[in-house]
Amino acid sequence: MEISYKSRKLEKQLTDPKEMAKSFGQLARKVNQRLKDLTDADNLAIMRTIPAARCHELTATEKAN
């Protein structure tokens, strides 16, 4: 799957290991793993099969936020 970023700053935070560690601290490893999972997936339906991703359907209240 191809990943696009909303801004250059976000792209840098998610692609540069030093920036990722600076931005996400201890969670950087998990963020990196999810990005790898997304890149390797053919479509988002595959992400639902990964238990650690904890994907779920959005409810009406979550969509409003």
CHARMM-style PDB file with segment names, atoms N, HN, CA, C and O in Angstrom:
ATOM      1  N   MET     1       0.838  -1.167   0.000  1.00  0.00      PROA
ATOM      2  CA  MET     1       0.000   0.000   0.000  1.00  0.00      PROA
ATOM      3  C   MET     1       0.891   1.240   0.000  1.00  0.00      PROA
ATOM      4  O   MET     1       1.950   1.258   0.626  1.00  0.00      PROA
ATOM      5  N   GLU     2       0.461   2.240  -0.687  1.00  0.00      PROA
ATOM      6  HN  GLU     2      -0.400   2.226  -1.196  1.00  0.00      PROA
ATOM      7  CA  GLU     2       1.208   3.505  -0.726  1.00  0.00      PROA
ATOM      8  C   GLU     2       0.694   4.420   0.378  1.00  0.00      PROA
ATOM      9  O   GLU     2      -0.516   4.566   0.555  1.00  0.00      PROA
ATOM     10  N   ILE     3       1.597   5.026   1.107  1.00  0.00      PROA
ATOM     11  HN  ILE     3       2.580   4.907   0.963  1.00  0.00      PROA
ATOM     12  CA  ILE     3       1.238   5.923   2.206  1.00  0.00      PROA
ATOM     13  C   ILE     3       1.528   7.354   1.782  1.00  0.00      PROA
ATOM     14  O   ILE     3       2.612   7.660   1.286  1.00  0.00      PROA
ATOM     15  N   SER     4       0.547   8.228   1.982  1.00  0.00      PROA
ATOM     16  HN  SER     4      -0.334   7.980   2.384  1.00  0.00      PROA
ATOM     17  CA  SER     4       0.757   9.651   1.711  1.00  0.00      PROA
ATOM     18  C   SER     4       0.626  10.400   3.036  1.00  0.00      PROA
ATOM     19  O   SER     4      -0.043   9.936   3.959  1.00  0.00      PROA
ATOM     20  N   TYR     5       1.258  11.538   3.117  1.00  0.00      PROA
ATOM     21  HN  TYR     5       1.802  11.915   2.367  1.00  0.00      PROA
ATOM     22  CA  TYR     5       1.313  12.306   4.346  1.00  0.00      PROA
ATOM     23  C   TYR     5       0.647  13.664   4.132  1.00  0.00      PROA
ATOM     24  O   TYR     5       0.696  14.225   3.037  1.00  0.00      PROA
ATOM     25  N   LYS     6       0.028  14.182   5.186  1.00  0.00      PROA
ATOM     26  HN  LYS     6      -0.012  13.726   6.076  1.00  0.00      PROA
ATOM     27  CA  LYS     6      -0.683  15.456   5.100  1.00  0.00      PROA
ATOM     28  C   LYS     6       0.277  16.636   4.964  1.00  0.00      PROA
ATOM     29  O   LYS     6      -0.045  17.636   4.322  1.00  0.00      PROA
ATOM     30  N   SER     7       1.449  16.513   5.568  1.00  0.00      PROA
ATOM     31  HN  SER     7       1.710  15.701   6.090  1.00  0.00      PROA
ATOM     32  CA  SER     7       2.415  17.614   5.503  1.00  0.00      PROA
ATOM     33  C   SER     7       3.836  17.050   5.423  1.00  0.00      PROA
ATOM     34  O   SER     7       4.077  15.884   5.736  1.00  0.00      PROA
ATOM     35  N   ARG     8       4.760  17.898   5.000  1.00  0.00      PROA
ATOM     36  HN  ARG     8       4.564  18.845   4.746  1.00  0.00      PROA
ATOM     37  CA  ARG     8       6.173  17.517   4.925  1.00  0.00      PROA
ATOM     38  C   ARG     8       6.712  17.223   6.325  1.00  0.00      PROA
ATOM     39  O   ARG     8       7.520  16.313   6.511  1.00  0.00      PROA
ATOM     40  N   LYS     9       6.255  18.003   7.303  1.00  0.00      PROA
ATOM     41  HN  LYS     9       5.598  18.741   7.152  1.00  0.00      PROA
ATOM     42  CA  LYS     9       6.709  17.817   8.682  1.00  0.00      PROA
ATOM     43  C   LYS     9       6.315  16.426   9.182  1.00  0.00      PROA
ATOM     44  O   LYS     9       7.134  15.725   9.774  1.00  0.00      PROA
ATOM     45  N   LEU    10       5.073  16.030   8.946  1.00  0.00      PROA
ATOM     46  HN  LEU    10       4.407  16.600   8.465  1.00  0.00      PROA
ATOM     47  CA  LEU    10       4.611  14.714   9.368  1.00  0.00      PROA
ATOM     48  C   LEU    10       5.361  13.615   8.632  1.00  0.00      PROA
ATOM     49  O   LEU    10       5.716  12.599   9.229  1.00  0.00      PROA
ATOM     50  N   GLU    11       5.601  13.809   7.355  1.00  0.00      PROA
ATOM     51  HN  GLU    11       5.313  14.635   6.870  1.00  0.00      PROA
ATOM     52  CA  GLU    11       6.358  12.829   6.576  1.00  0.00      PROA
ATOM     53  C   GLU    11       7.761  12.644   7.163  1.00  0.00      PROA
ATOM     54  O   GLU    11       8.245  11.519   7.286  1.00  0.00      PROA
ATOM     55  N   LYS    12       8.403  13.748   7.522  1.00  0.00      PROA
ATOM     56  HN  LYS    12       8.009  14.662   7.422  1.00  0.00      PROA
ATOM     57  CA  LYS    12       9.747  13.673   8.090  1.00  0.00      PROA
ATOM     58  C   LYS    12       9.722  12.960   9.441  1.00  0.00      PROA
ATOM     59  O   LYS    12      10.608  12.161   9.742  1.00  0.00      PROA
ATOM     60  N   GLN    13       8.698  13.255  10.259  1.00  0.00      PROA
ATOM     61  HN  GLN    13       7.979  13.905  10.014  1.00  0.00      PROA
ATOM     62  CA  GLN    13       8.590  12.618  11.565  1.00  0.00      PROA
ATOM     63  C   GLN    13       8.410  11.105  11.438  1.00  0.00      PROA
ATOM     64  O   GLN    13       8.878  10.348  12.289  1.00  0.00      PROA
ATOM     65  N   LEU    14       7.733  10.666  10.380  1.00  0.00      PROA
ATOM     66  HN  LEU    14       7.353  11.280   9.688  1.00  0.00      PROA
ATOM     67  CA  LEU    14       7.426   9.248  10.240  1.00  0.00      PROA
ATOM     68  C   LEU    14       8.409   8.476   9.369  1.00  0.00      PROA
ATOM     69  O   LEU    14       8.325   7.250   9.302  1.00  0.00      PROA
ATOM     70  N   THR    15       9.327   9.149   8.708  1.00  0.00      PROA
ATOM     71  HN  THR    15       9.395  10.146   8.763  1.00  0.00      PROA
ATOM     72  CA  THR    15      10.278   8.448   7.854  1.00  0.00      PROA
ATOM     73  C   THR    15      11.719   8.538   8.353  1.00  0.00      PROA
ATOM     74  O   THR    15      12.537   7.683   8.012  1.00  0.00      PROA
ATOM     75  N   ASP    16      12.040   9.533   9.137  1.00  0.00      PROA
ATOM     76  HN  ASP    16      11.376  10.227   9.415  1.00  0.00      PROA
ATOM     77  CA  ASP    16      13.396   9.698   9.669  1.00  0.00      PROA
ATOM     78  C   ASP    16      13.454   9.096  11.073  1.00  0.00      PROA
ATOM     79  O   ASP    16      12.744   9.562  11.965  1.00  0.00      PROA
ATOM     80  N   PRO    17      14.278   8.077  11.287  1.00  0.00      PROA
ATOM     81  CA  PRO    17      14.336   7.416  12.600  1.00  0.00      PROA
ATOM     82  C   PRO    17      14.630   8.362  13.770  1.00  0.00      PROA
ATOM     83  O   PRO    17      14.042   8.214  14.841  1.00  0.00      PROA
ATOM     84  N   LYS    18      15.522   9.320  13.583  1.00  0.00      PROA
ATOM     85  HN  LYS    18      16.000   9.441  12.713  1.00  0.00      PROA
ATOM     86  CA  LYS    18      15.837  10.260  14.667  1.00  0.00      PROA
ATOM     87  C   LYS    18      14.634  11.143  14.997  1.00  0.00      PROA
ATOM     88  O   LYS    18      14.332  11.384  16.166  1.00  0.00      PROA
ATOM     89  N   GLU    19      13.947  11.627  13.948  1.00  0.00      PROA
ATOM     90  HN  GLU    19      14.193  11.432  12.998  1.00  0.00      PROA
ATOM     91  CA  GLU    19      12.764  12.463  14.151  1.00  0.00      PROA
ATOM     92  C   GLU    19      11.637  11.660  14.794  1.00  0.00      PROA
ATOM     93  O   GLU    19      10.891  12.173  15.628  1.00  0.00      PROA
ATOM     94  N   MET    20      11.524  10.391  14.393  1.00  0.00      PROA
ATOM     95  HN  MET    20      12.130   9.974  13.715  1.00  0.00      PROA
ATOM     96  CA  MET    20      10.481   9.536  14.956  1.00  0.00      PROA
ATOM     97  C   MET    20      10.712   9.347  16.450  1.00  0.00      PROA
ATOM     98  O   MET    20       9.775   9.449  17.241  1.00  0.00      PROA
ATOM     99  N   ALA    21      11.954   9.072  16.839  1.00  0.00      PROA
ATOM    100  HN  ALA    21      12.715   8.988  16.196  1.00  0.00      PROA
ATOM    101  CA  ALA    21      12.285   8.897  18.251  1.00  0.00      PROA
ATOM    102  C   ALA    21      12.030  10.186  19.028  1.00  0.00      PROA
ATOM    103  O   ALA    21      11.533  10.153  20.154  1.00  0.00      PROA
ATOM    104  N   LYS    22      12.372  11.311  18.424  1.00  0.00      PROA
ATOM    105  HN  LYS    22      12.775  11.338  17.509  1.00  0.00      PROA
ATOM    106  CA  LYS    22      12.179  12.612  19.062  1.00  0.00      PROA
ATOM    107  C   LYS    22      10.688  12.915  19.239  1.00  0.00      PROA
ATOM    108  O   LYS    22      10.278  13.426  20.281  1.00  0.00      PROA
ATOM    109  N   SER    23       9.878  12.599  18.221  1.00  0.00      PROA
ATOM    110  HN  SER    23      10.211  12.184  17.375  1.00  0.00      PROA
ATOM    111  CA  SER    23       8.458  12.925  18.241  1.00  0.00      PROA
ATOM    112  C   SER    23       7.622  11.956  19.072  1.00  0.00      PROA
ATOM    113  O   SER    23       6.684  12.373  19.752  1.00  0.00      PROA
ATOM    114  N   PHE    24       7.955  10.663  19.023  1.00  0.00      PROA
ATOM    115  HN  PHE    24       8.717  10.325  18.471  1.00  0.00      PROA
ATOM    116  CA  PHE    24       7.108   9.654  19.641  1.00  0.00      PROA
ATOM    117  C   PHE    24       7.727   8.960  20.848  1.00  0.00      PROA
ATOM    118  O   PHE    24       7.052   8.181  21.521  1.00  0.00      PROA
ATOM    119  N   GLY    25       8.976   9.224  21.128  1.00  0.00      PROA
ATOM    120  HN  GLY    25       9.524   9.857  20.582  1.00  0.00      PROA
ATOM    121  CA  GLY    25       9.623   8.642  22.300  1.00  0.00      PROA
ATOM    122  C   GLY    25       9.589   7.128  22.277  1.00  0.00      PROA
ATOM    123  O   GLY    25       9.995   6.510  21.294  1.00  0.00      PROA
ATOM    124  N   GLN    26       9.105   6.526  23.358  1.00  0.00      PROA
ATOM    125  HN  GLN    26       8.775   7.029  24.157  1.00  0.00      PROA
ATOM    126  CA  GLN    26       9.074   5.080  23.481  1.00  0.00      PROA
ATOM    127  C   GLN    26       8.095   4.427  22.497  1.00  0.00      PROA
ATOM    128  O   GLN    26       8.241   3.248  22.175  1.00  0.00      PROA
ATOM    129  N   LEU    27       7.120   5.165  22.028  1.00  0.00      PROA
ATOM    130  HN  LEU    27       7.001   6.122  22.290  1.00  0.00      PROA
ATOM    131  CA  LEU    27       6.144   4.618  21.080  1.00  0.00      PROA
ATOM    132  C   LEU    27       6.669   4.555  19.650  1.00  0.00      PROA
ATOM    133  O   LEU    27       6.001   4.012  18.770  1.00  0.00      PROA
ATOM    134  N   ALA    28       7.840   5.098  19.413  1.00  0.00      PROA
ATOM    135  HN  ALA    28       8.382   5.540  20.128  1.00  0.00      PROA
ATOM    136  CA  ALA    28       8.395   5.144  18.056  1.00  0.00      PROA
ATOM    137  C   ALA    28       8.492   3.759  17.438  1.00  0.00      PROA
ATOM    138  O   ALA    28       8.236   3.596  16.245  1.00  0.00      PROA
ATOM    139  N   ARG    29       8.854   2.769  18.225  1.00  0.00      PROA
ATOM    140  HN  ARG    29       9.062   2.902  19.194  1.00  0.00      PROA
ATOM    141  CA  ARG    29       8.985   1.413  17.702  1.00  0.00      PROA
ATOM    142  C   ARG    29       7.636   0.878  17.221  1.00  0.00      PROA
ATOM    143  O   ARG    29       7.562   0.235  16.174  1.00  0.00      PROA
ATOM    144  N   LYS    30       6.572   1.139  17.981  1.00  0.00      PROA
ATOM    145  HN  LYS    30       6.633   1.661  18.832  1.00  0.00      PROA
ATOM    146  CA  LYS    30       5.235   0.687  17.592  1.00  0.00      PROA
ATOM    147  C   LYS    30       4.733   1.452  16.368  1.00  0.00      PROA
ATOM    148  O   LYS    30       4.121   0.867  15.475  1.00  0.00      PROA
ATOM    149  N   VAL    31       4.987   2.737  16.330  1.00  0.00      PROA
ATOM    150  HN  VAL    31       5.485   3.213  17.056  1.00  0.00      PROA
ATOM    151  CA  VAL    31       4.586   3.550  15.170  1.00  0.00      PROA
ATOM    152  C   VAL    31       5.280   3.027  13.920  1.00  0.00      PROA
ATOM    153  O   VAL    31       4.654   2.888  12.868  1.00  0.00      PROA
ATOM    154  N   ASN    32       6.556   2.743  14.033  1.00  0.00      PROA
ATOM    155  HN  ASN    32       7.064   2.856  14.887  1.00  0.00      PROA
ATOM    156  CA  ASN    32       7.320   2.210  12.912  1.00  0.00      PROA
ATOM    157  C   ASN    32       6.761   0.859  12.465  1.00  0.00      PROA
ATOM    158  O   ASN    32       6.683   0.593  11.265  1.00  0.00      PROA
ATOM    159  N   GLN    33       6.375   0.010  13.407  1.00  0.00      PROA
ATOM    160  HN  GLN    33       6.439   0.226  14.381  1.00  0.00      PROA
ATOM    161  CA  GLN    33       5.810  -1.299  13.065  1.00  0.00      PROA
ATOM    162  C   GLN    33       4.475  -1.144  12.330  1.00  0.00      PROA
ATOM    163  O   GLN    33       4.222  -1.853  11.356  1.00  0.00      PROA
ATOM    164  N   ARG    34       3.621  -0.224  12.786  1.00  0.00      PROA
ATOM    165  HN  ARG    34       3.827   0.353  13.577  1.00  0.00      PROA
ATOM    166  CA  ARG    34       2.327  -0.006  12.111  1.00  0.00      PROA
ATOM    167  C   ARG    34       2.536   0.519  10.691  1.00  0.00      PROA
ATOM    168  O   ARG    34       1.828   0.115   9.768  1.00  0.00      PROA
ATOM    169  N   LEU    35       3.503   1.416  10.518  1.00  0.00      PROA
ATOM    170  HN  LEU    35       4.078   1.743  11.268  1.00  0.00      PROA
ATOM    171  CA  LEU    35       3.801   1.926   9.176  1.00  0.00      PROA
ATOM    172  C   LEU    35       4.283   0.797   8.272  1.00  0.00      PROA
ATOM    173  O   LEU    35       3.916   0.736   7.099  1.00  0.00      PROA
ATOM    174  N   LYS    36       5.099  -0.090   8.814  1.00  0.00      PROA
ATOM    175  HN  LYS    36       5.398  -0.040   9.767  1.00  0.00      PROA
ATOM    176  CA  LYS    36       5.570  -1.244   8.052  1.00  0.00      PROA
ATOM    177  C   LYS    36       4.394  -2.151   7.700  1.00  0.00      PROA
ATOM    178  O   LYS    36       4.301  -2.643   6.576  1.00  0.00      PROA
ATOM    179  N   ASP    37       3.492  -2.375   8.664  1.00  0.00      PROA
ATOM    180  HN  ASP    37       3.567  -1.976   9.578  1.00  0.00      PROA
ATOM    181  CA  ASP    37       2.299  -3.196   8.412  1.00  0.00      PROA
ATOM    182  C   ASP    37       1.450  -2.585   7.301  1.00  0.00      PROA
ATOM    183  O   ASP    37       0.975  -3.295   6.414  1.00  0.00      PROA
ATOM    184  N   LEU    38       1.261  -1.271   7.351  1.00  0.00      PROA
ATOM    185  HN  LEU    38       1.647  -0.694   8.071  1.00  0.00      PROA
ATOM    186  CA  LEU    38       0.468  -0.590   6.320  1.00  0.00      PROA
ATOM    187  C   LEU    38       1.134  -0.683   4.952  1.00  0.00      PROA
ATOM    188  O   LEU    38       0.461  -0.911   3.946  1.00  0.00      PROA
ATOM    189  N   THR    39       2.428  -0.511   4.910  1.00  0.00      PROA
ATOM    190  HN  THR    39       2.975  -0.325   5.727  1.00  0.00      PROA
ATOM    191  CA  THR    39       3.162  -0.579   3.652  1.00  0.00      PROA
ATOM    192  C   THR    39       3.079  -1.974   3.045  1.00  0.00      PROA
ATOM    193  O   THR    39       2.940  -2.116   1.830  1.00  0.00      PROA
ATOM    194  N   ASP    40       3.163  -2.996   3.879  1.00  0.00      PROA
ATOM    195  HN  ASP    40       3.276  -2.881   4.866  1.00  0.00      PROA
ATOM    196  CA  ASP    40       3.130  -4.372   3.406  1.00  0.00      PROA
ATOM    197  C   ASP    40       1.731  -4.846   3.010  1.00  0.00      PROA
ATOM    198  O   ASP    40       1.595  -5.786   2.226  1.00  0.00      PROA
ATOM    199  N   ALA    41       0.693  -4.202   3.545  1.00  0.00      PROA
ATOM    200  HN  ALA    41       0.803  -3.439   4.181  1.00  0.00      PROA
ATOM    201  CA  ALA    41      -0.686  -4.630   3.276  1.00  0.00      PROA
ATOM    202  C   ALA    41      -1.119  -4.236   1.859  1.00  0.00      PROA
ATOM    203  O   ALA    41      -0.757  -3.173   1.354  1.00  0.00      PROA
ATOM    204  N   ASP    42      -1.895  -5.113   1.241  1.00  0.00      PROA
ATOM    205  HN  ASP    42      -2.189  -5.976   1.651  1.00  0.00      PROA
ATOM    206  CA  ASP    42      -2.448  -4.806  -0.082  1.00  0.00      PROA
ATOM    207  C   ASP    42      -3.606  -3.826   0.024  1.00  0.00      PROA
ATOM    208  O   ASP    42      -3.802  -2.989  -0.857  1.00  0.00      PROA
ATOM    209  N   ASN    43      -4.382  -3.932   1.117  1.00  0.00      PROA
ATOM    210  HN  ASN    43      -4.223  -4.612   1.833  1.00  0.00      PROA
ATOM    211  CA  ASN    43      -5.502  -3.017   1.349  1.00  0.00      PROA
ATOM    212  C   ASN    43      -5.778  -2.945   2.850  1.00  0.00      PROA
ATOM    213  O   ASN    43      -5.181  -3.688   3.629  1.00  0.00      PROA
ATOM    214  N   LEU    44      -6.678  -2.057   3.255  1.00  0.00      PROA
ATOM    215  HN  LEU    44      -7.163  -1.453   2.622  1.00  0.00      PROA
ATOM    216  CA  LEU    44      -6.926  -1.854   4.685  1.00  0.00      PROA
ATOM    217  C   LEU    44      -7.623  -3.034   5.348  1.00  0.00      PROA
ATOM    218  O   LEU    44      -7.537  -3.190   6.566  1.00  0.00      PROA
ATOM    219  N   ALA    45      -8.307  -3.864   4.576  1.00  0.00      PROA
ATOM    220  HN  ALA    45      -8.376  -3.738   3.587  1.00  0.00      PROA
ATOM    221  CA  ALA    45      -8.972  -5.031   5.149  1.00  0.00      PROA
ATOM    222  C   ALA    45      -7.962  -5.962   5.807  1.00  0.00      PROA
ATOM    223  O   ALA    45      -8.286  -6.633   6.787  1.00  0.00      PROA
ATOM    224  N   ILE    46      -6.774  -6.008   5.293  1.00  0.00      PROA
ATOM    225  HN  ILE    46      -6.511  -5.462   4.497  1.00  0.00      PROA
ATOM    226  CA  ILE    46      -5.725  -6.852   5.877  1.00  0.00      PROA
ATOM    227  C   ILE    46      -5.344  -6.352   7.271  1.00  0.00      PROA
ATOM    228  O   ILE    46      -4.999  -7.152   8.141  1.00  0.00      PROA
ATOM    229  N   MET    47      -5.402  -5.063   7.484  1.00  0.00      PROA
ATOM    230  HN  MET    47      -5.682  -4.414   6.777  1.00  0.00      PROA
ATOM    231  CA  MET    47      -5.057  -4.509   8.796  1.00  0.00      PROA
ATOM    232  C   MET    47      -5.996  -5.024   9.886  1.00  0.00      PROA
ATOM    233  O   MET    47      -5.596  -5.132  11.045  1.00  0.00      PROA
ATOM    234  N   ARG    48      -7.233  -5.340   9.528  1.00  0.00      PROA
ATOM    235  HN  ARG    48      -7.558  -5.253   8.586  1.00  0.00      PROA
ATOM    236  CA  ARG    48      -8.187  -5.853  10.517  1.00  0.00      PROA
ATOM    237  C   ARG    48      -7.782  -7.234  11.016  1.00  0.00      PROA
ATOM    238  O   ARG    48      -8.205  -7.643  12.097  1.00  0.00      PROA
ATOM    239  N   THR    49      -6.981  -7.951  10.260  1.00  0.00      PROA
ATOM    240  HN  THR    49      -6.638  -7.618   9.382  1.00  0.00      PROA
ATOM    241  CA  THR    49      -6.572  -9.298  10.660  1.00  0.00      PROA
ATOM    242  C   THR    49      -5.365  -9.285  11.599  1.00  0.00      PROA
ATOM    243  O   THR    49      -4.997 -10.325  12.143  1.00  0.00      PROA
ATOM    244  N   ILE    50      -4.758  -8.137  11.789  1.00  0.00      PROA
ATOM    245  HN  ILE    50      -5.058  -7.292  11.347  1.00  0.00      PROA
ATOM    246  CA  ILE    50      -3.593  -8.019  12.677  1.00  0.00      PROA
ATOM    247  C   ILE    50      -4.098  -7.633  14.071  1.00  0.00      PROA
ATOM    248  O   ILE    50      -4.507  -6.491  14.283  1.00  0.00      PROA
ATOM    249  N   PRO    51      -4.073  -8.573  15.023  1.00  0.00      PROA
ATOM    250  CA  PRO    51      -4.613  -8.289  16.363  1.00  0.00      PROA
ATOM    251  C   PRO    51      -3.971  -7.080  17.042  1.00  0.00      PROA
ATOM    252  O   PRO    51      -4.661  -6.312  17.712  1.00  0.00      PROA
ATOM    253  N   ALA    52      -2.674  -6.904  16.878  1.00  0.00      PROA
ATOM    254  HN  ALA    52      -2.113  -7.528  16.333  1.00  0.00      PROA
ATOM    255  CA  ALA    52      -1.980  -5.803  17.545  1.00  0.00      PROA
ATOM    256  C   ALA    52      -2.406  -4.439  17.013  1.00  0.00      PROA
ATOM    257  O   ALA    52      -2.238  -3.434  17.704  1.00  0.00      PROA
ATOM    258  N   ALA    53      -2.955  -4.382  15.796  1.00  0.00      PROA
ATOM    259  HN  ALA    53      -3.091  -5.198  15.235  1.00  0.00      PROA
ATOM    260  CA  ALA    53      -3.385  -3.103  15.226  1.00  0.00      PROA
ATOM    261  C   ALA    53      -4.653  -2.584  15.904  1.00  0.00      PROA
ATOM    262  O   ALA    53      -4.928  -1.385  15.867  1.00  0.00      PROA
ATOM    263  N   ARG    54      -5.431  -3.484  16.526  1.00  0.00      PROA
ATOM    264  HN  ARG    54      -5.208  -4.458  16.556  1.00  0.00      PROA
ATOM    265  CA  ARG    54      -6.641  -3.128  17.273  1.00  0.00      PROA
ATOM    266  C   ARG    54      -7.598  -2.266  16.462  1.00  0.00      PROA
ATOM    267  O   ARG    54      -8.129  -1.277  16.966  1.00  0.00      PROA
ATOM    268  N   CYS    55      -7.819  -2.641  15.208  1.00  0.00      PROA
ATOM    269  HN  CYS    55      -7.388  -3.445  14.798  1.00  0.00      PROA
ATOM    270  CA  CYS    55      -8.733  -1.910  14.329  1.00  0.00      PROA
ATOM    271  C   CYS    55     -10.178  -2.211  14.697  1.00  0.00      PROA
ATOM    272  O   CYS    55     -10.493  -3.321  15.127  1.00  0.00      PROA
ATOM    273  N   HSD    56     -11.051  -1.232  14.533  1.00  0.00      PROA
ATOM    274  HN  HSD    56     -10.795  -0.331  14.184  1.00  0.00      PROA
ATOM    275  CA  HSD    56     -12.479  -1.410  14.792  1.00  0.00      PROA
ATOM    276  C   HSD    56     -13.278  -0.438  13.945  1.00  0.00      PROA
ATOM    277  O   HSD    56     -12.739   0.554  13.454  1.00  0.00      PROA
ATOM    278  N   GLU    57     -14.554  -0.718  13.772  1.00  0.00      PROA
ATOM    279  HN  GLU    57     -14.992  -1.524  14.170  1.00  0.00      PROA
ATOM    280  CA  GLU    57     -15.439   0.173  13.028  1.00  0.00      PROA
ATOM    281  C   GLU    57     -15.659   1.449  13.830  1.00  0.00      PROA
ATOM    282  O   GLU    57     -15.755   1.410  15.057  1.00  0.00      PROA
ATOM    283  N   LEU    58     -15.736   2.566  13.142  1.00  0.00      PROA
ATOM    284  HN  LEU    58     -15.658   2.598  12.146  1.00  0.00      PROA
ATOM    285  CA  LEU    58     -16.032   3.825  13.808  1.00  0.00      PROA
ATOM    286  C   LEU    58     -17.524   3.930  14.065  1.00  0.00      PROA
ATOM    287  O   LEU    58     -18.333   3.483  13.252  1.00  0.00      PROA
ATOM    288  N   THR    59     -17.892   4.522  15.198  1.00  0.00      PROA
ATOM    289  HN  THR    59     -17.235   4.885  15.859  1.00  0.00      PROA
ATOM    290  CA  THR    59     -19.296   4.778  15.477  1.00  0.00      PROA
ATOM    291  C   THR    59     -19.616   6.207  15.069  1.00  0.00      PROA
ATOM    292  O   THR    59     -18.712   6.974  14.735  1.00  0.00      PROA
ATOM    293  N   ALA    60     -20.869   6.567  15.090  1.00  0.00      PROA
ATOM    294  HN  ALA    60     -21.603   5.944  15.361  1.00  0.00      PROA
ATOM    295  CA  ALA    60     -21.281   7.909  14.673  1.00  0.00      PROA
ATOM    296  C   ALA    60     -20.607   8.985  15.516  1.00  0.00      PROA
ATOM    297  O   ALA    60     -20.248  10.038  14.988  1.00  0.00      PROA
ATOM    298  N   THR    61     -20.427   8.746  16.817  1.00  0.00      PROA
ATOM    299  HN  THR    61     -20.718   7.891  17.246  1.00  0.00      PROA
ATOM    300  CA  THR    61     -19.796   9.753  17.675  1.00  0.00      PROA
ATOM    301  C   THR    61     -18.320   9.898  17.362  1.00  0.00      PROA
ATOM    302  O   THR    61     -17.783  11.000  17.469  1.00  0.00      PROA
ATOM    303  N   GLU    62     -17.646   8.825  16.979  1.00  0.00      PROA
ATOM    304  HN  GLU    62     -18.082   7.929  16.892  1.00  0.00      PROA
ATOM    305  CA  GLU    62     -16.226   8.895  16.647  1.00  0.00      PROA
ATOM    306  C   GLU    62     -16.011   9.611  15.310  1.00  0.00      PROA
ATOM    307  O   GLU    62     -15.006  10.300  15.131  1.00  0.00      PROA
ATOM    308  N   LYS    63     -16.942   9.452  14.381  1.00  0.00      PROA
ATOM    309  HN  LYS    63     -17.758   8.892  14.527  1.00  0.00      PROA
ATOM    310  CA  LYS    63     -16.809  10.099  13.082  1.00  0.00      PROA
ATOM    311  C   LYS    63     -16.949  11.614  13.213  1.00  0.00      PROA
ATOM    312  O   LYS    63     -16.358  12.355  12.428  1.00  0.00      PROA
ATOM    313  N   ALA    64     -17.716  12.081  14.185  1.00  0.00      PROA
ATOM    314  HN  ALA    64     -18.196  11.479  14.822  1.00  0.00      PROA
ATOM    315  CA  ALA    64     -17.944  13.515  14.353  1.00  0.00      PROA
ATOM    316  C   ALA    64     -16.709  14.219  14.870  1.00  0.00      PROA
ATOM    317  O   ALA    64     -16.539  15.413  14.626  1.00  0.00      PROA
ATOM    318  N   ASN    65     -15.839  13.511  15.579  1.00  0.00      PROA
ATOM    319  HN  ASN    65     -15.977  12.541  15.777  1.00  0.00      PROA
ATOM    320  CA  ASN    65     -14.656  14.140  16.176  1.00  0.00      PROA
ATOM    321  C   ASN    65     -13.614  14.388  15.195  1.00  0.00      PROA
ATOM    322  OT1 ASN    65     -12.555  14.912  15.539  1.00  0.00      PROA
TER     323      ASN     65
END
